[in-house]
Amino acid sequence: MVLVACATAATHGILVFPVALVAERFGRRLPMLIGSVGLAVFAVPAFALLATGDAVLIGLGFCLTMIPFTFVFAPVGPWLAEFFPTRVRYCGASSAFMIASVLGGGFAPLIGTALVSGGRPPLLLGLYAAALALLGAVALLFSPETKNRSLTTAD
């Protein structure tokens, strides 16, 4: 399983710079929206593969899921920073990221444990991840594009 984690991380590492270039050219919102929808599609089969116990299938599933994840993750840094005026830009971006990490990531292990306790299938984790990805996609639909915001003047 260590090799699965390494392959998944390598997939992300290989893709993060090309995806960041796409976000720089076409905007931050579009790749994140594509990634959110992709995560919703790939999460269910990827987590269902956990039930097979086959490390190759699990690795393949998580490497494929890392592709849309990278589309969400690569543009998020500039996207968050561009929401705030210059004088508080990085304080605002880091605060937003940390609060979201605590609220979103803090409860995920508890929810995940509750979903699979009692021998329930890992597929439920995929459904949970897909629901969160779809929620993210909806939020992105209502979020502005930040690509052309000035980085040198206060907005």
Order of alpha helices (4+ residues) and beta strands (2+ residues): alpha-alpha-alpha-alpha-alpha-alpha-alpha
